[in-house]
Amino acid sequence: MGLSKLSEECKNCPFVEKCKNKRMEALAYMTEPQVLANAADPSSENLAAPLLRETVTIMINGTPTQVYKDEIEKQLYSQLYSGLGLKFGS
């Protein structure tokens, strides 16, 4: 987190109210002990956690099978839209 103000160049500009490209100058940075402690900790536990994906149970040859919902959607969309491409020309 930081503390900033409008630059002197922008303050003296006649279009300061209408301009959308204002420049800010940093005055100071505020540090909080909790923010610094979190930044110093390694985040390896987040990398080791499995990705949360929604699973669906479907029946294949009479046996229930766990599959990922996004993979089913990808297959459905590819089959649905495969015939809509331009097959003539180039």
Distance bins in CASP14 RR format, pairs under 12 A and 6 or more apart:
PFRMAT RR
TARGET T0000
AUTHOR 0000-0000-0000
RMODE 2
METHOD distances of the structure
MODEL  1
1 26 0 0 0 0 0 1 0 0 0 0 0
1 28 0 0 0 0 1 0 0 0 0 0 0
1 29 1 0 0 1 0 0 0 0 0 0 0
1 30 1 0 1 0 0 0 0 0 0 0 0
1 31 0 0 0 0 1 0 0 0 0 0 0
1 32 1 0 0 1 0 0 0 0 0 0 0
1 34 0 0 0 0 0 1 0 0 0 0 0
1 35 1 0 0 1 0 0 0 0 0 0 0
1 36 0 0 0 0 0 1 0 0 0 0 0
2 24 0 0 0 0 0 1 0 0 0 0 0
2 25 0 0 0 0 0 1 0 0 0 0 0
2 26 1 0 0 1 0 0 0 0 0 0 0
2 27 1 0 0 1 0 0 0 0 0 0 0
2 28 1 0 0 1 0 0 0 0 0 0 0
2 29 1 0 1 0 0 0 0 0 0 0 0
2 30 1 0 1 0 0 0 0 0 0 0 0
2 31 0 0 0 0 1 0 0 0 0 0 0
2 32 0 0 0 0 0 1 0 0 0 0 0
2 35 0 0 0 0 0 1 0 0 0 0 0
3 24 0 0 0 0 0 1 0 0 0 0 0
3 25 0 0 0 0 1 0 0 0 0 0 0
3 26 1 0 0 1 0 0 0 0 0 0 0
3 27 1 0 1 0 0 0 0 0 0 0 0
3 28 1 0 1 0 0 0 0 0 0 0 0
3 29 1 0 0 1 0 0 0 0 0 0 0
3 30 1 0 0 1 0 0 0 0 0 0 0
3 31 0 0 0 0 0 1 0 0 0 0 0
4 10 0 0 0 0 0 1 0 0 0 0 0
4 22 0 0 0 0 0 1 0 0 0 0 0
4 23 0 0 0 0 1 0 0 0 0 0 0
4 24 1 0 1 0 0 0 0 0 0 0 0
4 25 1 0 0 1 0 0 0 0 0 0 0
4 26 1 0 1 0 0 0 0 0 0 0 0
4 27 1 0 0 1 0 0 0 0 0 0 0
4 28 0 0 0 0 1 0 0 0 0 0 0
4 29 0 0 0 0 1 0 0 0 0 0 0
4 30 0 0 0 0 0 1 0 0 0 0 0
5 11 0 0 0 0 1 0 0 0 0 0 0
5 22 0 0 0 0 0 1 0 0 0 0 0
5 23 0 0 0 0 0 1 0 0 0 0 0
5 24 1 0 0 1 0 0 0 0 0 0 0
5 25 1 0 1 0 0 0 0 0 0 0 0
5 26 0 0 0 0 1 0 0 0 0 0 0
5 27 1 0 0 1 0 0 0 0 0 0 0
5 28 0 0 0 0 0 1 0 0 0 0 0
6 12 0 0 0 0 0 1 0 0 0 0 0
6 13 0 0 0 0 1 0 0 0 0 0 0
6 16 1 0 0 1 0 0 0 0 0 0 0
6 17 0 0 0 0 0 1 0 0 0 0 0
6 19 0 0 0 0 0 1 0 0 0 0 0
6 22 1 0 0 1 0 0 0 0 0 0 0
6 23 1 0 0 1 0 0 0 0 0 0 0
6 24 1 0 0 1 0 0 0 0 0 0 0
6 25 1 0 0 1 0 0 0 0 0 0 0
6 26 0 0 0 0 0 1 0 0 0 0 0
6 27 0 0 0 0 0 1 0 0 0 0 0
7 13 0 0 0 0 1 0 0 0 0 0 0
7 16 0 0 0 0 0 1 0 0 0 0 0
7 19 0 0 0 0 0 1 0 0 0 0 0
7 21 0 0 0 0 0 1 0 0 0 0 0
7 22 1 0 0 1 0 0 0 0 0 0 0
7 23 1 0 1 0 0 0 0 0 0 0 0
7 24 1 0 0 1 0 0 0 0 0 0 0
7 25 1 0 1 0 0 0 0 0 0 0 0
7 26 0 0 0 0 0 1 0 0 0 0 0
7 27 0 0 0 0 0 1 0 0 0 0 0
8 16 0 0 0 0 0 1 0 0 0 0 0
8 23 0 0 0 0 1 0 0 0 0 0 0
8 24 0 0 0 0 0 1 0 0 0 0 0
8 25 1 0 0 1 0 0 0 0 0 0 0
9 15 0 0 0 0 0 1 0 0 0 0 0
9 16 0 0 0 0 1 0 0 0 0 0 0
9 19 0 0 0 0 0 1 0 0 0 0 0
9 21 0 0 0 0 0 1 0 0 0 0 0
9 22 0 0 0 0 1 0 0 0 0 0 0
9 23 1 0 0 1 0 0 0 0 0 0 0
9 24 0 0 0 0 0 1 0 0 0 0 0
9 25 0 0 0 0 1 0 0 0 0 0 0
10 16 1 0 1 0 0 0 0 0 0 0 0
10 17 0 0 0 0 0 1 0 0 0 0 0
10 18 0 0 0 0 0 1 0 0 0 0 0
10 19 1 0 0 1 0 0 0 0 0 0 0
10 20 0 0 0 0 0 1 0 0 0 0 0
10 21 0 0 0 0 1 0 0 0 0 0 0
10 22 1 0 1 0 0 0 0 0 0 0 0
10 23 1 0 1 0 0 0 0 0 0 0 0
10 24 0 0 0 0 1 0 0 0 0 0 0
10 25 0 0 0 0 1 0 0 0 0 0 0
11 17 0 0 0 0 0 1 0 0 0 0 0
11 19 0 0 0 0 0 1 0 0 0 0 0
11 22 0 0 0 0 1 0 0 0 0 0 0
11 23 0 0 0 0 0 1 0 0 0 0 0
11 24 0 0 0 0 0 1 0 0 0 0 0
11 25 0 0 0 0 0 1 0 0 0 0 0
12 23 0 0 0 0 0 1 0 0 0 0 0
13 19 1 0 0 1 0 0 0 0 0 0 0
13 21 0 0 0 0 0 1 0 0 0 0 0
13 22 0 0 0 0 1 0 0 0 0 0 0
13 23 0 0 0 0 1 0 0 0 0 0 0
15 21 0 0 0 0 1 0 0 0 0 0 0
15 22 0 0 0 0 0 1 0 0 0 0 0
16 22 1 0 0 1 0 0 0 0 0 0 0
16 23 0 0 0 0 0 1 0 0 0 0 0
29 35 0 0 0 0 0 1 0 0 0 0 0
29 36 0 0 0 0 0 1 0 0 0 0 0
30 36 0 0 0 0 0 1 0 0 0 0 0
31 37 0 0 0 0 0 1 0 0 0 0 0
31 38 0 0 0 0 0 1 0 0 0 0 0
31 39 0 0 0 0 1 0 0 0 0 0 0
31 40 0 0 0 0 0 1 0 0 0 0 0
32 38 0 0 0 0 1 0 0 0 0 0 0
32 39 0 0 0 0 0 1 0 0 0 0 0
33 39 0 0 0 0 0 1 0 0 0 0 0
33 40 0 0 0 0 0 1 0 0 0 0 0
34 40 0 0 0 0 0 1 0 0 0 0 0
34 41 0 0 0 0 0 1 0 0 0 0 0
35 41 0 0 0 0 0 1 0 0 0 0 0
38 46 0 0 0 0 0 1 0 0 0 0 0
42 48 0 0 0 0 0 1 0 0 0 0 0
43 49 0 0 0 0 0 1 0 0 0 0 0
46 52 0 0 0 0 0 1 0 0 0 0 0
50 68 0 0 0 0 0 1 0 0 0 0 0
51 68 0 0 0 0 1 0 0 0 0 0 0
51 70 0 0 0 0 0 1 0 0 0 0 0
52 68 0 0 0 0 0 1 0 0 0 0 0
52 69 0 0 0 0 0 1 0 0 0 0 0
52 70 0 0 0 0 0 1 0 0 0 0 0
53 66 0 0 0 0 0 1 0 0 0 0 0
53 67 0 0 0 0 0 1 0 0 0 0 0
53 68 1 0 1 0 0 0 0 0 0 0 0
53 69 1 0 0 1 0 0 0 0 0 0 0
53 70 1 0 0 1 0 0 0 0 0 0 0
53 71 0 0 0 0 1 0 0 0 0 0 0
53 72 0 0 0 0 0 1 0 0 0 0 0
53 73 0 0 0 0 0 1 0 0 0 0 0
54 66 0 0 0 0 0 1 0 0 0 0 0
54 67 0 0 0 0 0 1 0 0 0 0 0
54 68 1 0 0 1 0 0 0 0 0 0 0
54 69 1 0 1 0 0 0 0 0 0 0 0
54 70 1 0 0 1 0 0 0 0 0 0 0
54 71 0 0 0 0 0 1 0 0 0 0 0
54 72 0 0 0 0 0 1 0 0 0 0 0
54 73 0 0 0 0 0 1 0 0 0 0 0
55 64 0 0 0 0 0 1 0 0 0 0 0
55 65 0 0 0 0 1 0 0 0 0 0 0
55 66 1 0 1 0 0 0 0 0 0 0 0
55 67 1 0 0 1 0 0 0 0 0 0 0
55 68 1 0 1 0 0 0 0 0 0 0 0
55 69 1 0 0 1 0 0 0 0 0 0 0
55 70 0 0 0 0 1 0 0 0 0 0 0
55 71 0 0 0 0 1 0 0 0 0 0 0
55 72 0 0 0 0 0 1 0 0 0 0 0
56 64 0 0 0 0 0 1 0 0 0 0 0
56 65 0 0 0 0 1 0 0 0 0 0 0
56 66 1 0 0 1 0 0 0 0 0 0 0
56 67 1 0 1 0 0 0 0 0 0 0 0
56 68 1 0 0 1 0 0 0 0 0 0 0
56 69 1 0 1 0 0 0 0 0 0 0 0
56 70 0 0 0 0 1 0 0 0 0 0 0
56 71 0 0 0 0 1 0 0 0 0 0 0
56 72 1 0 0 1 0 0 0 0 0 0 0
56 73 0 0 0 0 0 1 0 0 0 0 0
57 63 0 0 0 0 0 1 0 0 0 0 0
57 64 1 0 1 0 0 0 0 0 0 0 0
57 65 1 0 0 1 0 0 0 0 0 0 0
57 66 1 0 1 0 0 0 0 0 0 0 0
57 67 1 0 0 1 0 0 0 0 0 0 0
57 68 0 0 0 0 0 1 0 0 0 0 0
57 69 0 0 0 0 0 1 0 0 0 0 0
57 72 0 0 0 0 0 1 0 0 0 0 0
58 64 1 0 0 1 0 0 0 0 0 0 0
58 65 1 0 1 0 0 0 0 0 0 0 0
58 66 0 0 0 0 1 0 0 0 0 0 0
58 67 1 0 1 0 0 0 0 0 0 0 0
58 68 0 0 0 0 0 1 0 0 0 0 0
58 69 0 0 0 0 0 1 0 0 0 0 0
58 71 0 0 0 0 0 1 0 0 0 0 0
58 72 1 0 0 1 0 0 0 0 0 0 0
58 75 0 0 0 0 0 1 0 0 0 0 0
59 65 1 0 0 1 0 0 0 0 0 0 0
59 66 0 0 0 0 0 1 0 0 0 0 0
59 67 0 0 0 0 0 1 0 0 0 0 0
60 66 0 0 0 0 0 1 0 0 0 0 0
60 67 0 0 0 0 1 0 0 0 0 0 0
60 72 0 0 0 0 0 1 0 0 0 0 0
65 71 0 0 0 0 0 1 0 0 0 0 0
65 72 0 0 0 0 0 1 0 0 0 0 0
66 72 0 0 0 0 0 1 0 0 0 0 0
67 73 0 0 0 0 0 1 0 0 0 0 0
67 74 0 0 0 0 0 1 0 0 0 0 0
67 75 0 0 0 0 1 0 0 0 0 0 0
68 74 0 0 0 0 1 0 0 0 0 0 0
68 75 0 0 0 0 0 1 0 0 0 0 0
69 75 0 0 0 0 0 1 0 0 0 0 0
69 76 0 0 0 0 0 1 0 0 0 0 0
70 76 0 0 0 0 0 1 0 0 0 0 0
70 77 0 0 0 0 0 1 0 0 0 0 0
71 77 0 0 0 0 0 1 0 0 0 0 0
71 78 0 0 0 0 0 1 0 0 0 0 0
72 78 0 0 0 0 0 1 0 0 0 0 0
72 79 0 0 0 0 0 1 0 0 0 0 0
73 79 0 0 0 0 0 1 0 0 0 0 0
73 80 0 0 0 0 0 1 0 0 0 0 0
74 80 0 0 0 0 0 1 0 0 0 0 0
74 81 0 0 0 0 0 1 0 0 0 0 0
75 81 0 0 0 0 0 1 0 0 0 0 0
75 82 0 0 0 0 0 1 0 0 0 0 0
76 82 0 0 0 0 0 1 0 0 0 0 0
77 83 0 0 0 0 0 1 0 0 0 0 0
77 84 0 0 0 0 0 1 0 0 0 0 0
78 84 0 0 0 0 0 1 0 0 0 0 0
78 85 0 0 0 0 0 1 0 0 0 0 0
END
